[in-house]
Amino acid sequence: MSYRLNIIKAVLMLLIIFFGLQVKAQENNSKDQAEAEIYLQEAEDALSENDFAAAEAAYRKAIAKDPGNPTAKYNLGNLYYNKEKPAEAGERLNQAGEIADSKETKHKAFHNLGNSFMRQKKYKEAVKAYKEALRNNPSDEETRYNLALAKKMLEEEQQQQDEQDDGEGGDNQDQDQEENQEQQEDQENQGGDGENEQESKDQGEEEEKKDEGEQQEDENEDEGDQEQEQQEEGDQQEQPQAQPQPQQGQLSPEQIKSLLEAMNNEERKVQDKINAEKAKGAKVKTDKDW
């Protein structure tokens, strides 16, 4: 019996502690939320005096005390947007839209988020933000107009990108055509050089032939000169020279000439006889060999 009582007492103590912690946490949360509300009021007062630095600091303190407070993040996002800090504004407005517990707050947060993307020329992200805003308030004509404008700007951006890509492709094509033309000109120049080389080669061969011809002509002339000299020498030998006076005991020139003529006649007769014998022994060759 006492054992059960002890268990019951222990359970009750745990429940008291648990609920006590919850109450204390709620009290702390309430205290943090209360302090956050104070910081929010301070930020509003700073804004009324155009003290943007103090307002930013107060909003940051409010967020630190109550991270789940969408109003603090939404107002800080609007502050950044008005100070032309669209990137920082987008970060805070997106946080506000995600933690907002009402459609109205969500609609305003995503609507202003779309505006911050438009200022950054991030039209695709702006379209997405405006659509999210319209899901929470389909009747807002301003959001609908901004969505149509963002779509138009996105379409123009894509069209410009396509034209730019086409232009780059055309430039590459023109560059390829120029390169092909340059290569063709180089080939033509090389062909021209080859023709020049061939002409030079042909001209060199013609000159060599010409030189060889001239050399041959010179050799022929030299041979002709030699033949002419030999002929002249022979002519000089054939020409009669001054007859020396006959010496005692020797034949006179007339006698020598008569003897030579007689010897030539005899030799001619012998040769004629030999030729006649050869002619008799020669066979007649027919047109066809059998």
C-alpha positions, 0 to 999 in steps of 0.5 A: 500500500505504501509502495503505491502511494510513493509512486503516486506522489512521484507522478504528481511531483513530476506533473507539478514540475512539468506544468510549472515549467510550462507556466514559466516558459509561457511567462517568459514567452509573454515577457519576450513578446511584451519586450518585442512589442516595446521594441516595435513601438520604439522603431515606429517612433524612430521612423516618425523622426526619420531615424532609420538607424534607430528604427533598424536597431529596434526591429532587430531587437524585437526579432531577437526577442520574438523570432516568431513575430511576423510584424517585426520582420515585415516592417524591417523588410519594408524599411530596407526596401525604402532604403533601396536595399532590395536584397535585405528587404527580400530576405526579411519579407520572405521570412515574414510571409513564411511565419505569418498566421493570417492570409492578409499578412502573407499577401502583403509580405509576398506582394512586397517581396515581388516588388523587391525582386522587380527592383533587382530585375529578378523577374522570374522570382517576382512572378513566383512571389506575386502568384503566392500573394494572389493565392492569399488574396485573389481579388487584389488588382494591384498584385495582379497588375504587378504579376502581368508586368513581371511576366512581360518583363520576363518575356522581353528578357528571354527574347533579348537573351535569345537575340543575343545568343543568335547574334553571338551565333551569327558573329561566330558564323561570320568569324568562321566565314572570315577564317575560311576566307583567310584560309582560302586566300592563304591556299591561293597565295600558296598556290600562287607561290607554287606557280611562281616556284614552278615558273621559276623551276621551268625558267631555270630548266629553260636556262639550263637547257639554253646553257646546255644548248649554248655549250653544245653549240660552243662544242660544235663550233669548237669541233667545227673549228677543229674540223675546219683546221684539219680540213685546212691542214689537209687542203694545205697538204693537197695543195702543191708545194714549191717543187725542190730541184731534183738531185742527182741519182733521184726521180723527178716529180713528174716521174714520181707522179706517173708511177703513182698513177700507174699504181692507183690504176692497178689497185683500182683494177684489183678492187673492181675484180674483188667486187665482181666476185662478191656480187656473183656469190650474193643471194637474193633475199625474198620479202618473207622469211620461211 
